[in-house]
Amino acid sequence: MKIALTIVACTIGLMGVIGQTAYADSPPPPPQPTPPPAHKAICLDTSRIDHLSFPDDRTILFHMFGGPVKIWRNDLSHECYGLKFEQGIAWTIWGNQVCSRMQVFYVLRRGTPCMLGEFTPYTRPPPAPSAPAAH
């Protein structure tokens, strides 16, 4: 009986060594990609929106009443065809906020669905100097 227990113990010990050796010889796991940093959504109070402007098919400017930021720029997730030409959108707003990366809207007269992207404070570029008058 003592011999049988010794053989079992040696077998279990060998299995542990073999298992460790096999693990030590295997390549290390590939590094995991780092997830992108989570961006906190910026939400605008809809009662403070004065009007919108559409400089191109990828940008909406939210002109605000009061507050520290007078204009918020939204860079859309994708190009929204016809936005600049039509100069208007239709949307359904739940609650009293419009949030970055969460609001779907439609281009007027086209029905093109689009989604808001990131909001950033916007400052108008200074006007270009006027050319001197020719004499």
SVG drawing of the C-alpha trace seen along z (x, -y; Angstrom):
<svg xmlns="http://www.w3.org/2000/svg" viewBox="-40 -107 50 109">
<polyline fill="none" stroke="black" stroke-width="0.4" points="0.0,0.0 2.9,-2.4 4.4,-1.7 1.1,-2.6 0.8,-5.9 4.5,-6.8 3.8,-6.1 0.7,-8.2 2.5,-11.1 5.4,-10.9 3.0,-10.9 1.1,-13.9 4.4,-15.7 5.6,-14.9 2.3,-16.2 2.9,-19.4 6.4,-19.8 5.4,-18.8 2.5,-21.3 4.8,-24.1 7.4,-23.2 4.8,-23.2 3.5,-26.6 7.0,-28.1 7.8,-27.1 4.7,-28.6 4.9,-32.1 3.5,-34.9 0.0,-36.1 -0.2,-39.0 -0.6,-42.4 -4.2,-43.6 -5.0,-46.8 -5.6,-49.8 -9.2,-50.9 -9.7,-54.5 -10.3,-57.0 -14.0,-57.4 -15.2,-60.9 -17.9,-62.4 -20.9,-63.5 -21.5,-67.2 -25.2,-68.1 -26.7,-71.5 -29.9,-72.8 -32.3,-73.2 -34.0,-76.3 -30.6,-78.1 -30.2,-77.4 -30.9,-80.6 -30.3,-79.2 -28.2,-76.8 -25.9,-77.5 -24.4,-74.9 -21.0,-76.0 -20.6,-72.6 -21.9,-69.1 -19.9,-68.0 -20.4,-70.9 -23.3,-72.5 -22.8,-75.6 -25.1,-76.0 -25.6,-79.7 -26.6,-80.0 -28.4,-82.6 -26.2,-83.6 -23.7,-81.4 -19.9,-81.3 -19.9,-79.6 -21.7,-81.6 -21.3,-79.1 -20.8,-75.4 -19.3,-73.6 -20.5,-70.0 -18.3,-68.0 -20.6,-65.3 -19.7,-61.6 -19.9,-61.4 -20.6,-63.8 -24.3,-64.6 -25.1,-65.2 -27.2,-68.2 -26.9,-69.8 -25.2,-73.0 -27.5,-73.3 -30.8,-72.8 -29.7,-74.8 -32.0,-73.0 -32.7,-69.8 -35.6,-68.0 -35.2,-66.1 -37.2,-64.7 -35.8,-65.8 -36.6,-63.8 -36.2,-66.0 -34.6,-69.3 -31.0,-68.4 -29.2,-67.6 -26.1,-65.5 -22.9,-64.7 -22.9,-61.3 -26.5,-60.6 -28.8,-62.7 -30.1,-61.6 -31.5,-64.3 -32.7,-64.4 -31.8,-66.9 -34.8,-69.0 -36.5,-68.1 -34.1,-65.1 -34.7,-63.0 -31.0,-62.0 -30.4,-60.6 -27.3,-61.9 -25.9,-61.8 -24.2,-64.5 -20.5,-64.1 -18.4,-65.9 -19.2,-69.4 -16.4,-71.9 -16.5,-75.6 -16.2,-77.7 -14.7,-81.1 -15.2,-82.9 -12.1,-83.5 -11.2,-87.2 -12.3,-88.9 -9.8,-89.0 -8.2,-92.5 -9.9,-94.4 -7.9,-95.2 -6.9,-98.8 -9.0,-100.7 -7.6,-101.2 -7.1,-104.8"/>
</svg>
